[in-house]
Amino acid sequence: MKLSESVSPESLPVLPISSERDQARTIDRIAALWKKGDLVVYLGPDLYDGPQDIPLDPLSLANLLGSRVAVPGRLSGRLHEVAQYIESHKHRKTLLALMEEIFRKKGAPAPVHRLLRECPVPLVVDTWYAPASTELLVETEDFQISGVSRAEYRDRWSRMDRKTPGGWEPVEEVPPGARVLYRPFGTMDPGVEVLVSDADFVEVLTEIDIQTPIPSWVQSHRRGRHFLFLGCRFDNQTSRIFARQIMKRSSESHFVVGVGTPTNKERLFYEREGILRLPVALNGQFLPELEKRLREH
């Protein structure tokens, strides 16, 4: 049954797996899907246990941008509005330069990056701006598909690049069977092109329901597959809309890992989209247990 976000959350069950036995069985299932290539790993910014040199959530990024360019107090903490103010009053080039300055810092890979590097899956979706996934997961002959702003590209919604021994090569299509990193909010490499301002998202959100901004390769590959959400929070409407549209026409069962209490709208989202919540620590418990199973033959 499909539920709207207006349904009373009190009438919905919370969907965590609570017993250790059920947790183990769920991780077994995730590992089996991973090995078969039937899992799409969907990454958010919250992949680390400790502080990093880069912002790891929209609020932190909004505050950092606001510390570089004075913005009205009414916009404080609102990422897309802060970015739009900078774009409108200081030019888009200033916004892109600030994003590059903020996210060019090198940091240690998250544990999930190391696992994905050792045990790759055909499709990884990364919904944050940090370059770690591009640097660590895209190897020679792999492909990256990244969302682009209509401010720079009036005739397309994304760009596709193949990693070569010497760098990057733009391509017009990605072949079946390729290994792909999909970055719907843009990338730092091979060039800084991001969706971050209000105008960027207005353009995409007017079309996303009919799937126009979703690359055809992603639409084809996701059919029948399951999504595993790691480091993600769905406490704002944009994150829910993008996830819902990227996973459209995939399987009917998915997984999200993370401790903490979900908001009412997150609970609604998980119920509506068939997302099973595994309330365990990502790095302290889930990934070590998953890695053990992936190494079993």
N, C-alpha and C positions, 0 to 999 in steps of 0.2 A: 504494500500500500504506500503510495506517495503521500507525503505530508508537507504542508506548507509551514513556513516559519511562524505563522500566526497561531499554530496549534499550541495549546497549553503544555509547557514542558513537564508539568506535574503529572500529566497523563501518560508520559512516555517512560519506558524502562531505561535505566542507564545501562550501557552495554560494555562494561568491563569484564574481562575474564579474571576471576578473583582467586580461585583455588590453584595451588601449585600444580596439581595434576592437569587442570585445564590449560594453564599457562604452558606447560611442557608440550602438550598436544598441539597447541596453537603454533608454537615455535617449530615443532616438527613439520607442520603443514606448510608454514612459510618457507622452511628450508627446502622442502620437496618442490614447491613451486619455483623457488629460486633456481634450483638445479636444472629444472626442465626449461627454464627461460620463459616461464609463464607469469613472471612477476615484474611489475614496473615499480622501481624505487623512486619515490617522490620526496625530495629533500626540502626542508625549510631552513631557517637560519640557526635554529637552536640545537646545534650538533655537538657543542662543547660543554664540558663540565665546569671549566674555569673561565675567568675573564680573558678577552682577546683584545688585540690592538685595533680591531675593526668593530663597528656596531653590529649587533646581532638581533636587532628587532627594529620595526619601523619607528618607534618612539625615539630610540637612541640615535638613529640616523637623522630624524627630523631635528633633534636637538643639536646634533653636530653640524648640520647644514646651517641651522640658525645661529650657531656660534661663529660661522664664517662670514655670513651676510646678515645684517640686521633685518629682521622681519617683524611685522606687527605682532603684538602680544596675543591677539585673538587667534593667531595661527599656531601658536606654540604647541609642539608635539604632534602636529597633524602633517604627516610626511608629504602627501600629495599636494596639499595646499601650500606648504613651505616651498616645495620644489617649483610649484607654479608661480609663486611670487618672485622667486629668483629668476626663473625663465622670463617672466614678463618685464621685470624691472632691470635686470642685469644682462639679459640675453641668454639664449640656450647654451651658447658656447661656455659661458661662465658656469652654468649648472653641470655640464658634462665634465669640465675641468675639475670641479669640486668633487664630483663622484669618483673620478679617476684618482685624485689625491687621497681620498678617504679609503678606497678599496685596493690601492696598489701595494699596500704593506704586506710583506710576506709573513705568513704565520704557519704554525705547525698544522699538518693535516688533522682533521677530525678522525676518530676511530673508524667511522663509517667509510671515509675515503680510502683508508688502508684496506678495509675488507672488500670494497668494490673494486679496487685495483687488483687484488689477488683473486677475487671470485667475481668477475664482471657479469653483468646482465645486459641484454640487448638495448634497453632503454632506461636511462636515468633522467628524471625531471628535476631541475634545480630552480627553486623560486626565490633565490636571494641573489645579491649582486656580487658577493665575494668571488674571486677568481679561482678558488681552490679546486672546484670540480673540473674546470677547464684544464687547469695545470696538471692535475693528477689522474684524471680519468680518460681524457681524450688522447689516445696513442696514435701513432702513424697509421694512416688509412681509416681511422675512425672519423665520424662526422659530428659536427655541432650545428644545431638549428637554434637560432636565437631570435626572439621577438625584436622588432625595430619600431621606432616611433614614426608615425606618419608625418611628423615634422621634417624628417629626413628622407623618407621613402613614401611618396604619394601613391605608388603603384603596387606596393607589396606589404605584407604583414610580418614577414620574417626573412632572415638571410640564412643561407646554408653554406657551410665551409667544411672542407676536408683537410685533415691534418696531414701534412707532407713532411718528408725528412728535412726540408728547408724552412718550414713554417706553415702557412695556410694557403689554401687554394679555394676560391669561391666556386660553387657548383650550382647547377639549376635544379638538380634532383638528387635524391638519396636512393641508392639501389635497395631492393629487398634483401633482407639478411644482414644489413649493416648494423654496426654498433653506434648508437646515437646518444649524445647528451643534448637534451632539449631545455633551453633557458627562456621561458616565456616572458620574463621581465627584462631580458637583454643580457649583455655580457661585457666584460672588460677586454677580452681578446677574441679575435684579432684586432678589434677596434672598440672604443668605448661607445656603445650604443645601448641606451637603456630606456625603459618605460618607467617613469617615476613621477612626472607631473600630472596634475589633474587633466590637462589636455590630452596627454598620452593615453590615459585610461578611458576617457570619454570616447575617444575614437574606437578603441578596442571593444569596450563594453556595449557599444551600439550594435556590434556585429557578432559578438561571441556566441549568442544564443543560436545562431544559424551556422556556427562553426567556421565561418570564413577565416578568422585569424589562426585557427588550429592547423598546423601543417598537415598535408595529406598523408605523409609518411606516418606521423603520429596517429592520425585517425585510423589508418590501416592496421598498424601494429597493435593498438590497444584492444582490438576486438577479442573478446573472450578472456582477456587477461585480468589479473588481480593487481591492485595497487597497494603498496606498503608505504605509509606516510611516516617519515622519521624527522624529528626536529621541527615539526609543524604545529602551529596554532591556527585555529580557524575562528578567531574571536572578532573578525571584521568581515564585512560583506564581500569585499573584493577577493580576499583569499578563498572564501567559500565558492564564489562564482567561478573563479578560475579553476579550482580543483574539480568542481562539478562538471564543467564543460570539457576539461582535458580528459576526464575519465568517462565521459559519455559513451554509451554503447560498448563498454567493456563488460567484465563479468558482473555478477550481482553481489559479490562478497569481497571485502577489502579489509585492511588492517591499519591501525594507527597505534604507535607506541609512545608512551610518555606518562610520567607521574603528574600529579596535580589534579585539581578539580576542574572539569570542563565548564564553560559557561552554559547557560540554558540554550543559546543558539548553537553552540557546538554540539550539545546533546541532540538537538533536533537534526542537525546536519548529519551526524553519524547514523542516526536512526533512518533518516530518509535515504541515505546513499548506501546503506548496508555495510557500514564500516565498524568492524569489531575493535573495541578499545582494549589494548593490553597495557595495564597500568603498572609497568615496571620501568626501572631506570634504563635509559637507552644504552649508556656506555658501561654502567656498573653491572648490569645483569643481562639485558637482551642481546647485545652484540656478542659478548663472550659465549653465551649459550648457542646463538645462531652459528657462530664460527665453528664451534665443535661439530655441529651437525653437518655443516657444509664440507668439512674435511673428512667426514665418514664416507666410506665407499660401500 
